[in-house]
């Protein structure tokens, strides 16, 4: 009988934890805004391209490091813009980030 009560109590705690997690899952910061998704998908694509170029000898380790560093800076800018704007980036900020990504892309 004691084991059943303990099991019920554990199930209640798990259910409460899941409910709290689901409630916070839709905060503006965590919501994937389309402009943020586009910028971050480009960054992921560039990361892959840098790794491929490095593996095939088209980039030196130092060049790859610098390009990854530039991409990290762009991602930090994107997060800062989203933080200031309640979880999304403006069209102007998206254009700015795209120009920055284009500069990195030309060096890959």
N, C-alpha and C positions, 0 to 999 in steps of 0.2 A: 504494500500500500504506500509506503514511504517513497519507493522508487517511482511510482506512478505520479505522485505529487511533484517530485523533483523533475520528472519529464515534462509535466504540464507547465511548471514554472519556467523551465528552459525554453520550451516552445513559445511561451508568452514573451519572453525577453527577445527571442529571435524575431518574432513578428513585430514587436515594437521597434526594434532596430531597423528592420526593413522598411517599415512605414516612415520612420524619420529620414532614412536615406532617400526614399522616393520623393518625399516632400521637398528636400533640398536639391534634388537632381535637376529641377527646372528653374534654378535661379538664373537671372540674366547673364551672370558671368560664365556659367557652364553651358548656356545655350549656344549651339553652333550657328552663328550668323553666316549667311551665304558669302559675304565678302571676306570674312575671316577664313572660311573654309577654302576659298579659292587661293588666297595668299598662302595659306599653310600647305595646300596641295602642291603649289609651285615650289615651295621650299623643300618639300619631301622629294619632288622630282629632281631638283637641282642637287640635293644630297646624293641621290642615286647616281646621277651623271658624274659628279665629282669622284665618287668611289670607283665607278667604271673607268674613268679616265686615268685614275691613279693605278688601278690594277693593270691597265694596258700600257702603262709607261708614258702616257701623253702628258701627265703632270708629275712634277717632283713632289716628294712628301711635304716640303715647305709650301709649295704652291697650293696643294690640297688643304693644308692646315689653314692658310690664309683665306681660301674660299669658304671653308667651313666656318671660320671665324666671322666672315662677312655675313653668312647666312644666319649665324646665331645672333648677330646684331640686328638683322632685319626682323627675326622672330621676337626679339626683345622689344623692338619698336612696335610691332603689331600688338603684343601683349599690353604695352603701355597705353597705346591708343584705345584698346578695348577696355582697359581698366578705367580710363578717363571718361569713356562714353557708355558706361553701364553694360558692357559685354559685347558691343559691336564696334565696327570701325566705319567711318564716314566714307563716302565715295571719293572725296579728295585724299583722304589718308590711304585708301586702297590704291589710288593712282600713284601716290608718292612711293608706297611700298613696291608696286609693280615696276616703277622706274629703277628702284634700288635692285630689285631682283634681275632686271634686264642687264644692269651693269655687271653683276656677278656672272650671269649666264654667258655673256660675251667672252669672259675669261676662261670658261670651261672648255 
